[in-house]
Amino acid sequence: MKKDIHPQYYPNATIKCACGATYTAGSTTPEIIVEICSACHPFFTGKQKLLDTAGRVDRFKARVEAAKKYQEEAAKKVAKKAAEPKAESKKEKSEAK
């Protein structure tokens, strides 16, 4: 390794969180201050909640329901057309005469 190009390494650097938790780790800075850590993050504490202020989830569910209804109606129309007897074309009628 080249000399004098690497930063100072602190094997016992202190990491402080806004919630008051402190940790020790190796770093190139002697002290690190963070806003959130595993002790206060909602995902790790189990207090996570879904924020849907714009109503995106409800709109998505409504679109899915509308698509299902459309598919059902289209399937009914296809089944109805398949059940109806086919009308003879003009060409077939003239040949029959």
C-alpha positions in Angstrom: 0.0 0.0 0.0 1.1 3.5 -0.7 1.9 5.6 2.4 0.1 8.8 3.3 -2.9 8.4 0.9 -5.3 6.4 3.2 -7.5 8.2 5.8 -7.1 7.8 9.5 -9.0 4.6 10.7 -10.8 4.7 14.0 -11.6 1.1 15.1 -13.8 2.3 18.0 -15.8 5.1 16.3 -19.0 6.1 18.0 -22.3 6.1 16.2 -25.0 8.2 17.9 -28.7 8.1 16.9 -31.2 10.9 17.5 -33.2 8.4 19.7 -30.2 8.2 22.0 -28.9 4.8 21.1 -25.1 4.5 20.6 -23.0 1.9 18.8 -19.4 1.3 18.3 -17.9 0.4 14.9 -14.9 1.0 12.8 -14.9 4.1 10.6 -12.7 6.8 9.1 -14.5 9.4 11.3 -14.3 9.3 15.0 -18.0 10.1 15.5 -21.1 9.6 13.3 -24.5 11.1 14.1 -27.5 9.5 12.4 -31.2 10.4 12.5 -32.6 6.8 12.6 -31.2 3.4 13.6 -32.5 -0.1 14.0 -33.6 0.7 17.6 -36.1 3.4 16.4 -36.9 2.5 12.8 -40.5 1.5 12.4 -39.7 -1.6 10.2 -37.4 -3.1 12.9 -39.6 -2.1 15.9 -42.8 -3.6 14.4 -44.7 -0.3 14.5 -44.7 0.0 10.7 -47.9 1.4 9.2 -48.9 1.9 5.6 -49.4 5.6 4.7 -51.7 6.0 1.7 -52.6 9.7 1.8 -53.3 9.9 -1.9 -55.7 6.9 -2.0 -53.5 5.0 -4.4 -54.3 1.6 -3.0 -58.1 2.2 -3.2 -57.8 3.5 -6.8 -55.8 0.4 -7.7 -58.3 -1.9 -6.2 -61.1 -0.1 -8.0 -59.3 -0.5 -11.3 -58.8 -4.2 -10.7 -62.5 -4.7 -9.9 -63.5 -2.7 -13.0 -61.2 -4.9 -15.1 -62.7 -8.1 -13.7 -66.2 -6.9 -14.5 -65.2 -6.0 -18.0 -63.6 -9.4 -18.6 -66.8 -11.1 -17.3 -69.0 -9.1 -19.6 -66.7 -9.8 -22.5 -66.8 -13.5 -21.8 -70.6 -13.4 -21.6 -70.8 -11.7 -25.0 -68.5 -14.3 -26.5 -70.5 -17.1 -25.1 -73.8 -15.5 -26.3 -72.4 -15.1 -29.8 -71.2 -18.7 -29.8 -74.7 -19.9 -28.7 -76.5 -18.0 -31.5 -76.9 -19.8 -34.9 -74.8 -18.3 -37.5 -76.7 -16.3 -40.2 -76.1 -17.5 -43.7 -74.2 -15.2 -45.9 -75.8 -13.7 -49.0 -73.5 -15.8 -51.2 -74.7 -19.1 -49.6 -78.3 -18.0 -49.9 -78.0 -17.3 -53.6 -76.3 -20.6 -54.2 -79.0 -22.5 -52.4 -81.7 -21.1 -54.8 
